[in-house]
Amino acid sequence: MEFQRRLLQVDQCLSKADVQALAFLCVDLVSKDLSSVSSAEELFSILTDNDLLSSEDTSLLTELLQTCHRQDLIRDFGTFLQPAESCIGPYRKLLFDLSENITDQDLKTMKFLLRKTLPRKKLDGRITTLHLLMEMEKEDVLSSENLDVLKKILIDVCPSLTKRIDKFKRETNQRSTQLSNQINIGPISQETEGEEKTRSTMEDMSHQLPSRGCSGDEFIQPPYVCEEPNHSTEESGIAGASEHAGSLSVPTEGLETMSLLSISDNEVQSHHLTFSSVPGNMDLKQDTFLSRASATAVDLPQYDMKGEKRGVCLIINNHDFSKSALPLGKRDGTQFDESRLEKVFEWLGFEIETKRDCTEQHILSLMEDLSRRDHSQGDCFVCCVLSHGLEGTVYGVDGNQVRLRQLTEPFSGNHCPSLKEKPKLFFIQACQGIKEQPVVFIQTDGPLPRSLSTDAGVPKNSIPADADFLLGMATIPEYASFRDKKEGTWFIQSLCENLQLLVPQGVDLLSILTEVNNDVSRKAAGAKKQMPQPVFSLRKKVIFPIPRSPAPAL
């Protein structure tokens, strides 16, 4: 009776959309059509009848709530719910993940594109994305082995989502290869070590088989985790250029070195590691050992992100430099960056504060005022600066320079105790010099488009002299960064898209910034290229909690 009472309490906390999502995720676990399920109580009865949910085992319900981003219910019913298991297959989670990132307008487009594939009745205006996907499965145009139709539609609807399908296919192939290798162990063992060894091998393998009717997709590894972020090219002002640059546009300078940071006392120092090819006479055993060692995952600690508030996100957006003593033009297109940053960081749980057209003194005053606040209830601090700049500096709209160290120093442990041992994240969209990185392909696509600008000015220097800082720089020192007047900057576009795509998959911030590097490095405008650079003194991984609401449309 107590078990049913708790299930009823969960039911009362779920919305109609939540129930539909739960039913969709259970499609592969039961033989019954769940498209008409109207309440969680009905779904729970079906799961109970199929021995998937009981008072002794509530792990599937925990996994369902986790996948649907209802962490609040897991917290509220913590004593009732057991730890989640991997019962929902990667394919089903992939479809649900895609549906969470398809807007109402995207859905209308999908229905239009499917009008010759599905009956018109199935494309009723009230049908949701999840229902549409289930109808595609019923018509046999969508399955774990057949994602081509869906991918083709998403190319027109939301190209960035196709990367998730590509990653799912690669991981599926990897699982198939691993499974094939394990299956081949049996006959070899039988030929070499006799019947007892074969029996032992098969028994060991049997422990890996899924139980309780769970999807066999989990035979090798846990469910689908994340996708490769969007590498889509700019559509406004640089059409077609990056298509040529995709495989060839790699900056030639600096390929032999990699910059990283280490902390010595209170000083952050920049070091360089030089990589060389492995000698031809290297011992094979040593080579194999190094390969295995490099593949070993290290479970690094994470910064605590369990506070009620994520923290403050300050956005300084300098657009109009008409009163500057220097010949610095207006930064047209920067409003698109501001909007993206506000949407994404608000989605991540930050309190947004936006300041426009700030002079040098206004910027310094903002930093000082924020550093005096009590940040004890927040998990971290974010500051985004959109302006013109030079190496180690950004410009106020009055043409005066603000050193990057002047931005970060007020938030050091000594000056801002409430942010001590918490990550301080600065994203700087500004040139760091006046040089331009060349494209490494044979033929250019013409002159720099008129809609493309740089945030360059003329040179100085700096990084924070304290732990727990990150500076996400739009470009490497001495080089320019680019801004499309109709779309915004390459760096901020990619940063927001990748945060939106990868945070829900639990990817840490440095890995996301690595993908931003990869993304921006593939973009090109004629003979112009850009390479971002994260500079950091972080001591732990920064992993933002998965937002409960769907990602915003950018």
C-alpha positions as CSV (number, residue, x, y, z in Angstrom):
1,M,0.0,0.0,0.0
2,E,2.9,2.4,0.9
3,F,4.5,1.7,-2.5
4,Q,1.3,2.6,-4.4
5,R,0.8,5.7,-2.3
6,R,4.3,7.0,-3.2
7,L,3.7,6.3,-6.9
8,L,0.5,8.3,-6.7
9,Q,2.4,11.2,-5.1
10,V,4.9,11.1,-8.0
11,D,2.0,11.0,-10.5
12,Q,0.6,14.1,-9.0
13,C,3.9,16.0,-9.5
14,L,4.1,15.1,-13.2
15,S,2.8,17.3,-16.0
16,K,1.1,15.9,-19.1
17,A,4.4,16.5,-21.1
18,D,6.3,14.6,-18.4
19,V,4.0,11.6,-18.7
20,Q,4.4,11.6,-22.4
21,A,8.2,11.7,-22.1
22,L,8.2,8.8,-19.6
23,A,6.0,6.7,-21.8
24,F,8.2,7.4,-24.8
25,L,11.3,6.4,-22.9
26,C,9.7,3.0,-22.0
27,V,8.7,2.1,-25.6
28,D,11.5,-0.4,-26.0
29,L,10.9,-2.0,-22.6
30,V,7.4,-3.3,-23.0
31,S,5.5,-4.9,-25.8
32,K,2.4,-2.7,-25.5
33,D,1.8,0.5,-27.5
34,L,2.3,3.4,-25.1
35,S,1.3,6.3,-27.4
36,S,-2.1,6.5,-25.8
37,V,-0.9,6.5,-22.1
38,S,-2.6,9.5,-20.5
39,S,-1.3,9.3,-16.9
40,A,1.8,8.3,-14.9
41,E,-0.5,6.0,-12.8
42,E,-1.4,4.1,-16.0
43,L,2.2,3.9,-17.0
44,F,3.4,2.7,-13.6
45,S,0.7,-0.1,-13.7
46,I,2.1,-1.3,-17.1
47,L,5.7,-1.2,-15.8
48,T,4.6,-3.1,-12.6
49,D,2.8,-5.8,-14.7
50,N,6.0,-6.3,-16.7
51,D,8.2,-6.6,-13.6
52,L,10.0,-3.4,-14.4
53,L,8.9,-1.5,-11.3
54,S,8.2,-2.8,-7.8
55,S,8.6,-1.8,-4.2
56,E,11.9,-3.8,-4.1
57,D,13.2,-2.1,-7.3
58,T,12.5,1.5,-8.3
59,S,15.7,2.0,-10.2
60,L,13.9,2.3,-13.6
61,L,11.7,5.1,-12.2
62,T,14.8,6.9,-11.0
63,E,16.4,6.7,-14.4
64,L,13.2,7.9,-16.1
65,L,13.1,11.0,-13.9
66,Q,16.8,11.7,-14.4
67,T,16.5,11.5,-18.2
68,C,13.4,13.8,-18.1
69,H,15.4,16.3,-16.0
70,R,13.2,16.0,-13.0
71,Q,16.0,16.0,-10.4
72,D,13.6,17.8,-8.0
73,L,11.5,14.7,-7.7
74,I,14.5,12.5,-7.2
75,R,15.5,14.8,-4.4
76,D,12.0,14.9,-2.8
77,F,11.5,11.2,-3.1
78,G,15.1,10.2,-2.3
79,T,14.3,7.6,0.3
80,F,11.8,5.9,-2.0
81,L,13.9,5.8,-5.1
82,Q,16.8,3.5,-5.6
83,P,19.9,4.4,-7.7
84,A,19.3,4.4,-11.4
85,E,20.4,1.6,-13.7
86,S,21.0,1.6,-17.4
87,C,17.7,0.2,-18.7
88,I,16.8,2.8,-21.3
89,G,18.7,2.2,-24.5
90,P,21.0,4.7,-26.2
91,Y,18.7,4.9,-29.2
92,R,15.7,5.8,-27.2
93,K,17.7,8.4,-25.2
94,L,19.0,9.9,-28.4
95,L,15.5,10.4,-29.8
96,F,14.4,12.0,-26.5
97,D,17.4,14.2,-26.5
98,L,16.7,15.4,-30.0
99,S,13.1,16.1,-29.2
100,E,14.2,18.3,-26.3
101,N,16.0,20.5,-28.7
102,I,13.3,20.8,-31.4
103,T,11.3,24.0,-31.1
104,D,7.6,24.4,-32.1
105,Q,8.7,26.1,-35.4
106,D,11.1,23.2,-36.1
107,L,8.3,20.7,-35.5
108,K,6.1,22.5,-38.0
109,T,8.9,22.2,-40.6
110,M,9.3,18.5,-39.8
111,K,5.6,17.9,-40.4
112,F,5.8,19.7,-43.7
113,L,8.8,17.7,-44.8
114,L,7.0,14.4,-43.8
115,R,3.7,15.2,-45.5
116,K,4.5,12.6,-48.3
117,T,5.9,10.0,-45.8
118,L,3.2,9.9,-43.1
119,P,-0.6,10.0,-43.4
120,R,-2.0,13.5,-43.0
121,K,-4.0,12.4,-40.0
122,K,-0.7,11.5,-38.3
123,L,0.5,15.1,-38.8
124,D,-2.3,16.7,-36.9
125,G,-1.5,20.1,-35.5
126,R,-1.7,18.9,-31.9
127,I,0.8,16.1,-32.4
128,T,4.0,16.6,-30.4
129,T,7.6,15.9,-31.4
130,L,7.7,12.6,-29.4
131,H,4.4,11.5,-31.0
132,L,5.8,12.3,-34.4
133,L,8.9,10.2,-33.8
134,M,6.7,7.3,-32.6
135,E,4.6,7.6,-35.8
136,M,7.8,7.5,-37.9
137,E,8.8,4.3,-36.1
138,K,5.4,2.8,-36.8
139,E,5.8,3.6,-40.5
140,D,9.2,1.9,-40.4
141,V,11.1,5.1,-41.5
142,L,12.9,5.4,-38.2
143,S,14.7,2.8,-36.1
144,S,18.1,2.4,-34.4
145,E,19.5,1.0,-37.7
146,N,17.7,3.5,-39.9
147,L,18.3,7.1,-38.9
148,D,18.8,8.5,-42.4
149,V,15.4,10.0,-43.0
150,L,15.5,11.7,-39.6
151,K,19.0,13.0,-40.2
152,K,18.0,14.3,-43.7
153,I,15.1,16.2,-42.1
154,L,17.2,17.7,-39.3
155,I,19.7,19.0,-41.9
156,D,16.9,21.4,-43.0
157,V,15.5,21.9,-39.5
158,C,18.5,22.1,-37.1
159,P,21.8,21.0,-38.7
160,S,23.6,21.0,-35.4
161,L,21.5,18.1,-34.2
162,T,22.8,15.8,-36.9
163,K,26.1,15.6,-35.0
164,R,24.3,13.7,-32.3
165,I,23.1,11.1,-34.8
166,D,26.6,10.8,-36.2
167,K,28.0,10.2,-32.7
168,F,25.4,7.6,-31.9
169,K,26.3,5.7,-35.0
170,R,29.9,5.7,-34.2
171,E,29.3,4.5,-30.6
172,T,27.0,1.8,-31.9
173,N,29.7,0.6,-34.3
174,Q,32.2,0.6,-31.4
175,R,29.8,-1.5,-29.2
176,S,29.3,-3.9,-32.1
177,T,33.1,-4.3,-32.5
178,Q,33.6,-4.8,-28.8
179,L,30.8,-7.4,-28.7
180,S,32.2,-9.2,-31.7
181,N,35.6,-9.3,-30.0
182,Q,34.2,-10.7,-26.8
183,I,32.2,-13.4,-28.6
184,N,35.3,-14.5,-30.4
185,I,37.0,-15.3,-27.1
186,G,34.9,-18.5,-26.6
187,P,36.3,-20.6,-29.5
188,I,39.9,-19.5,-28.9
189,S,39.7,-20.4,-25.2
190,Q,38.2,-23.7,-26.1
191,E,41.0,-24.6,-28.5
192,T,43.8,-23.5,-26.2
193,E,42.6,-24.1,-22.7
194,G,39.9,-26.7,-22.8
195,E,36.3,-27.0,-21.8
196,E,36.6,-25.6,-18.2
197,K,38.2,-22.4,-19.4
198,T,35.4,-21.9,-22.1
199,R,32.7,-22.4,-19.4
200,S,34.4,-19.9,-17.2
201,T,34.6,-17.3,-20.0
202,M,31.0,-17.7,-20.9
203,E,29.9,-17.4,-17.3
204,D,31.9,-14.2,-16.9
205,M,30.3,-12.8,-20.0
206,S,26.8,-13.8,-18.8
207,H,27.2,-11.5,-15.8
208,Q,27.3,-8.6,-18.3
209,L,24.0,-9.4,-19.9
210,P,21.2,-6.9,-19.1
211,S,18.5,-8.1,-16.7
212,R,14.9,-7.1,-15.9
213,G,13.9,-6.7,-19.5
214,C,16.4,-3.8,-20.0
215,S,17.5,-2.9,-23.5
216,G,20.4,-5.0,-24.9
217,D,22.1,-1.8,-26.0
218,E,23.7,-1.6,-22.6
219,F,25.6,-4.9,-23.1
220,I,28.9,-3.1,-23.6
221,Q,28.6,0.3,-22.1
222,P,26.2,2.9,-20.5
223,P,23.7,4.8,-22.5
224,Y,24.3,7.4,-25.1
225,V,26.0,10.3,-23.5
226,C,26.8,13.2,-25.8
227,E,27.3,14.2,-29.3
228,E,30.0,16.1,-31.2
229,P,29.0,19.8,-31.1
230,N,27.9,21.8,-34.0
231,H,30.5,22.5,-36.7
232,S,28.0,24.3,-38.9
233,T,29.4,27.2,-40.9
234,E,28.5,30.9,-40.9
235,E,25.6,31.6,-43.3
236,S,25.8,35.4,-43.2
237,G,28.7,37.0,-44.9
238,I,31.0,34.0,-45.4
239,A,28.8,31.6,-47.4
240,G,30.7,28.6,-48.6
241,A,34.1,29.6,-47.4
242,S,34.4,27.2,-44.4
243,E,33.2,24.3,-46.6
244,H,36.6,24.4,-48.2
245,A,38.4,25.0,-44.9
246,G,36.8,22.1,-43.1
247,S,39.7,19.6,-43.7
248,L,42.5,21.9,-44.7
249,S,42.2,25.1,-42.8
250,V,44.6,24.4,-40.0
251,P,46.9,27.2,-38.8
252,T,50.5,26.2,-39.5
253,E,52.0,28.3,-36.7
254,G,52.3,26.6,-33.3
255,L,51.5,23.1,-34.4
256,E,54.6,21.7,-32.6
257,T,53.7,23.3,-29.3
258,M,50.9,23.4,-26.8
259,S,50.5,26.0,-24.1
260,L,49.3,25.1,-20.6
261,L,49.3,26.7,-17.2
262,S,50.7,25.6,-13.9
263,I,50.5,27.3,-10.5
264,S,53.6,28.0,-8.6
265,D,52.7,29.7,-5.2
266,N,50.5,32.6,-6.2
267,E,51.8,32.9,-9.8
268,V,50.3,31.4,-12.9
269,Q,53.1,30.6,-15.4
270,S,52.8,29.6,-19.1
271,H,54.8,26.6,-20.2
272,H,55.3,25.0,-23.6
273,L,55.5,21.3,-24.3
274,T,57.1,20.2,-27.6
275,F,55.8,17.0,-29.2
276,S,58.0,15.0,-31.6
277,S,57.3,11.8,-33.5
278,V,58.1,8.4,-31.9
279,P,61.4,7.0,-33.0
280,G,61.1,4.2,-35.5
281,N,63.1,1.7,-33.3
282,M,60.9,2.3,-30.3
283,D,60.2,-1.0,-28.5
284,L,56.8,-2.4,-29.4
285,K,55.9,-3.4,-25.8
286,Q,56.7,0.2,-24.7
287,D,54.5,1.6,-27.5
288,T,51.6,-0.7,-26.5
289,F,52.0,0.3,-22.8
290,L,51.9,4.0,-23.7
291,S,48.8,3.6,-25.8
292,R,47.1,1.8,-22.9
293,A,48.2,4.3,-20.4
294,S,47.0,7.2,-22.5
295,A,43.5,5.6,-22.8
296,T,43.2,5.3,-19.0
297,A,40.6,7.7,-17.7
298,V,41.4,9.8,-14.6
299,D,38.5,10.6,-12.3
300,L,39.3,14.2,-11.5
301,P,37.5,16.2,-8.7
302,Q,34.8,18.6,-9.6
303,Y,33.9,22.1,-8.3
304,D,30.8,22.0,-6.1
305,M,27.7,23.0,-8.1
306,K,25.0,22.2,-5.6
307,G,24.1,25.7,-4.4
308,E,20.6,27.2,-4.8
309,K,22.1,29.8,-7.1
310,R,24.6,29.3,-9.8
311,G,26.0,32.8,-9.4
312,V,26.2,36.1,-11.2
313,C,27.0,36.4,-15.0
314,L,28.1,39.9,-15.9
315,I,28.0,40.8,-19.6
316,I,29.8,43.9,-20.7
317,N,28.9,44.8,-24.3
318,N,30.7,47.7,-25.9
319,H,29.2,48.6,-29.2
320,D,29.5,52.4,-29.9
321,F,33.0,53.8,-29.9
322,S,32.1,57.0,-31.6
323,K,33.4,59.1,-28.6
324,S,36.7,57.2,-28.5
325,A,39.9,59.2,-29.0
326,L,41.1,56.2,-31.1
327,P,39.7,55.3,-34.5
328,L,37.7,52.3,-33.2
329,G,34.6,51.6,-35.2
330,K,31.2,50.4,-34.0
331,R,31.0,46.7,-33.2
332,D,27.9,45.9,-35.3
333,G,26.6,42.4,-34.7
334,T,27.6,42.4,-31.0
335,Q,23.9,42.5,-30.0
336,F,23.5,38.9,-31.3
337,D,26.4,37.8,-29.0
338,E,24.7,39.6,-26.0
339,S,21.4,37.9,-26.7
340,R,23.0,34.5,-27.0
341,L,25.0,34.8,-23.8
342,E,22.0,36.1,-21.8
343,K,19.8,33.1,-23.0
344,V,22.4,30.4,-22.4
345,F,23.7,31.5,-19.0
346,E,20.2,32.2,-17.7
347,W,19.3,28.7,-18.8
348,L,22.3,27.5,-16.9
349,G,21.0,29.1,-13.7
350,F,22.9,32.4,-13.6
351,E,21.6,35.8,-12.6
352,I,22.3,38.0,-15.6
353,E,23.6,41.5,-15.4
354,T,24.2,43.3,-18.7
355,K,26.0,46.6,-19.0
356,R,26.4,48.4,-22.4
357,D,29.0,50.8,-23.8
358,C,31.2,51.1,-20.7
359,T,34.2,53.4,-20.4
360,E,37.4,52.2,-18.8
361,Q,36.4,53.7,-15.4
362,H,32.9,52.2,-15.6
363,I,34.4,48.7,-16.3
364,L,36.8,49.0,-13.4
365,S,34.0,50.3,-11.1
366,L,31.8,47.3,-12.1
367,M,34.6,44.9,-11.2
368,E,35.2,46.5,-7.9
369,D,31.5,46.6,-6.9
370,L,30.9,43.0,-7.9
371,S,34.0,41.8,-5.9
372,R,32.5,43.4,-2.8
373,R,29.3,41.5,-3.0
374,D,28.6,38.4,-1.0
375,H,28.9,35.4,-3.4
376,S,28.6,32.8,-0.7
377,Q,25.2,31.5,-2.0
378,G,26.6,31.1,-5.6
379,D,28.7,28.3,-7.0
380,C,30.9,30.4,-9.3
381,F,31.2,33.8,-11.2
382,V,31.0,34.5,-14.9
383,C,32.1,37.6,-16.7
384,C,31.8,38.1,-20.5
385,V,33.4,41.1,-22.2
386,L,32.6,42.0,-25.7
387,S,34.7,44.8,-27.0
388,H,37.7,45.9,-29.1
389,G,41.1,44.8,-27.7
390,L,44.8,44.3,-28.0
391,E,47.1,41.7,-26.4
392,G,46.3,41.5,-22.7
393,T,43.7,44.3,-22.8
394,V,40.2,45.3,-23.8
395,Y,39.0,48.8,-24.7
396,G,36.4,51.0,-23.0
397,V,34.2,52.9,-25.3
398,D,36.3,56.0,-24.5
399,G,39.3,54.4,-26.1
400,N,41.2,53.7,-22.9
401,Q,42.6,50.2,-22.2
402,V,41.7,47.9,-19.4
403,R,44.3,45.2,-18.7
404,L,42.8,41.7,-18.3
405,R,44.6,41.5,-14.9
406,Q,42.5,44.5,-13.8
407,L,39.4,42.4,-14.6
408,T,40.5,39.3,-12.7
409,E,42.4,40.7,-9.7
410,P,39.3,42.0,-7.8
411,F,38.0,38.4,-7.6
412,S,41.2,36.8,-6.2
413,G,40.9,34.9,-2.9
414,N,42.3,37.9,-1.0
415,H,40.0,40.5,-2.5
416,C,36.8,38.4,-2.7
417,P,36.7,35.8,0.0
418,S,33.2,34.6,-0.9
419,L,34.5,33.4,-4.2
420,K,37.6,31.7,-2.8
421,E,38.0,28.1,-4.1
422,K,35.2,28.7,-6.6
423,P,35.6,29.0,-10.3
424,K,35.9,32.5,-11.8
425,L,35.1,32.3,-15.5
426,F,36.0,35.1,-17.9
427,F,35.1,35.0,-21.6
428,I,36.8,37.7,-23.6
429,Q,35.6,38.5,-27.1
430,A,38.2,40.9,-28.3
431,C,41.2,40.9,-30.6
432,Q,44.5,40.3,-29.0
433,G,46.5,41.9,-31.7
434,I,46.3,43.0,-35.4
435,K,47.7,39.9,-37.2
436,E,45.4,37.7,-39.1
437,Q,45.8,33.9,-39.3
438,P,46.0,32.6,-42.9
439,V,44.0,29.7,-44.3
440,V,46.0,26.7,-45.3
441,F,44.2,25.9,-48.5
442,I,45.4,26.4,-52.1
443,Q,42.7,28.8,-53.4
444,T,40.8,31.5,-51.5
445,D,37.2,32.4,-52.0
446,G,37.7,36.0,-52.7
447,P,38.0,39.1,-50.6
448,L,36.9,39.5,-46.9
449,P,33.1,39.9,-46.9
450,R,31.9,43.4,-46.0
451,S,29.8,41.9,-43.2
452,L,32.9,40.6,-41.4
453,S,34.9,42.8,-39.0
454,T,37.7,42.4,-36.5
455,D,37.9,43.7,-33.0
456,A,41.5,44.7,-33.3
457,G,43.1,47.9,-32.2
458,V,47.2,48.3,-31.7
459,P,50.0,45.9,-28.1
460,K,50.3,44.7,-23.9
461,N,49.7,41.6,-21.5
462,S,48.2,39.5,-18.6
463,I,46.6,36.4,-16.8
464,P,45.4,36.0,-13.3
465,A,47.9,35.4,-10.5
466,D,45.5,33.2,-8.5
467,A,43.9,29.8,-8.6
468,D,40.4,28.9,-9.9
469,F,40.4,31.3,-12.8
470,L,39.6,30.6,-16.5
471,L,40.0,33.1,-19.3
472,G,38.3,31.9,-22.5
473,M,40.0,34.1,-25.1
474,A,38.4,34.5,-28.6
475,T,41.9,34.3,-30.2
476,I,45.6,33.7,-29.4
477,P,47.9,36.6,-28.5
478,E,48.8,39.1,-31.3
479,Y,46.0,37.9,-33.5
480,A,42.6,39.3,-34.6
481,S,39.2,37.8,-34.0
482,F,36.2,38.1,-36.4
483,R,32.7,39.4,-36.0
484,D,29.9,38.9,-38.6
485,K,27.8,42.1,-38.5
486,K,24.6,40.0,-39.2
487,E,25.4,37.0,-37.0
488,G,27.8,38.0,-34.2
489,T,31.3,36.7,-33.4
490,W,32.5,33.2,-34.3
491,F,33.8,32.6,-30.8
492,I,30.6,33.6,-28.9
493,Q,28.4,31.8,-31.5
494,S,30.3,28.6,-31.0
495,L,30.6,29.0,-27.2
496,C,26.9,29.3,-26.8
497,E,26.0,26.5,-29.2
498,N,28.4,24.1,-27.5
499,L,27.3,25.0,-24.0
500,Q,23.8,24.4,-25.1
501,L,24.6,21.0,-26.7
502,L,27.1,19.6,-24.3
503,V,26.1,20.8,-20.8
504,P,23.0,18.5,-20.9
505,Q,25.4,15.6,-21.5
506,G,27.6,16.3,-18.5
507,V,30.6,17.4,-20.4
508,D,33.1,19.6,-18.5
509,L,33.9,23.2,-19.4
510,L,37.4,22.7,-20.6
511,S,36.3,19.9,-23.0
512,I,33.6,22.2,-24.3
513,L,36.1,24.9,-24.9
514,T,38.3,22.4,-26.7
515,E,35.4,21.7,-29.0
516,V,34.9,25.5,-29.4
517,N,38.5,25.7,-30.6
518,N,37.9,22.9,-33.1
519,D,34.7,24.6,-34.3
520,V,36.1,28.1,-34.7
521,S,39.3,26.8,-36.3
522,R,37.2,25.3,-39.1
523,K,35.5,28.6,-40.0
524,A,37.0,30.8,-42.6
525,A,36.3,34.0,-44.5
526,G,38.4,34.1,-47.6
527,A,41.9,33.9,-46.4
528,K,41.1,34.8,-42.8
529,K,41.1,32.3,-39.9
530,Q,40.8,32.4,-36.1
531,M,42.0,30.2,-33.2
532,P,40.6,30.7,-29.7
533,Q,42.6,29.9,-26.6
534,P,41.5,29.0,-23.1
535,V,44.0,30.1,-20.3
536,F,43.3,28.8,-16.9
537,S,44.4,28.0,-13.3
538,L,41.5,25.7,-12.5
539,R,42.2,23.0,-10.0
540,K,39.1,20.9,-10.7
541,K,36.6,20.1,-13.5
542,V,33.8,22.7,-14.1
543,I,30.7,20.7,-14.8
544,F,27.4,22.7,-14.8
545,P,24.4,20.9,-13.5
546,I,22.0,19.8,-16.2
547,P,19.2,22.4,-16.6
548,R,15.7,21.2,-16.0
549,S,14.2,23.4,-18.8
550,P,14.8,22.8,-22.5
551,A,17.7,24.6,-24.1
552,P,16.8,28.0,-25.5
553,A,16.5,28.7,-29.2
554,L,19.5,30.7,-30.3
